[in-house]
Amino acid sequence: MITRARASALIFGGTVLGSIRVPGRAQMMTALRVAVLPIESAAEAFYAKDMGFFASAGIDADIQQMQATNAIAAALVSGALDVGYVTVDVLAITHTKNIPLVAIAPANEYASPITQQSMALVLPANSIIRQAKDLNGKTVAISTLNGFARTAPSVWLDQNGGDSTSVKFVEIPFPAMPAALDAGRVDAAWVAEPFLTVARKSGHVLGYGADGIGKHFLLATWCVTPQWAKDHPDLVTRFATVIHTTAVWANDNAAKSGDILAKYTKIDPAVIATMARVHYADQLTPSLMQPLIDVSAKYNGFTTFPARELLYAPSR
């Protein structure tokens, strides 16, 4: 068995749909350990629990909050978790390391212009930087040194006249980025909501979004190990169905989902009311996974591959 620590070291060195089944009186609720990040991107699990979608499908979800998707991936492989929120680029990297993870449902997607202002390069208020090339040789804060948090600003810099290879990226948690900017410890920061709304109050934006990767692509998925999926085919179907129902509901109910988001993540409701909100995909579409796989291959030094290789394929 690959241990959680070993998996973490290795990583970084069409959903099945149907109606949700209401469990009968004699049916036992199935326990499911689900890992998320404490941000809106992974909040479908919170919505599904609060709205009763999990319960209606006979699922007793134990939702565990973690700080990075590579840690979630490692915990899945070690057997510490059943299902987890994993970004497409991290899933791609695990695949190239022959670490067994597969996607069973889509999570959030990037859909410009709807979600374009949910992420940005932010500068201190007194910065003299005016364009991408002005950041060459400078220091940029990102939430993690691996994955999308580094790839997205690198793409923006390179496509707007800068040179990402000359930039020094440093890891700083999102909540600490505004203070790092104000103190001059970094020249810029790649910030995502809900922290972007706060950062803009004391700084200004150099560039928004990830259009350089694509106008529309899948950012993350809900993943399991192939063996877990093989051992729990009915639960895979039930979970995927709940996520589909939740995505449709959340995209149409911003006010109610905002209340639930504040409840579970402790994000200020006033921030939620004004920030750019997440959009959830309702289909696990390979073509929408491919853009992030391709750009991740370029920036992380592996050969790209078809997105279908990352999807769970039930044996027939």
Secondary structure, DSSP 8 states (H G I E B T S, - for coil): ---HHHHHHHHT------------TT---EEEEEEE-SSGGGTHHHHHHHTTHHHHTTEEEEEEE-S-HHHHHHHHHHTS-SEEEEEHHHHHHHHHTT---EEEEE-EEEETTTTGGGEEEEEETT----SGGGGTT-EEEES-SSSHHHHHHHHHHHHTT--GGG-EEEE--GGGHHHHHHTTS-SEEEEETTHHHHHHHHEEEEEE--TTT-SEEE-EEEEE-HHHHHH-HHHHHHHHHHHHHHHHHHHH-HHHHHHHHHHHH---HHHHHHS---EE-SS--HHHHHHHHHHHHHHHT-----GGGGB-----
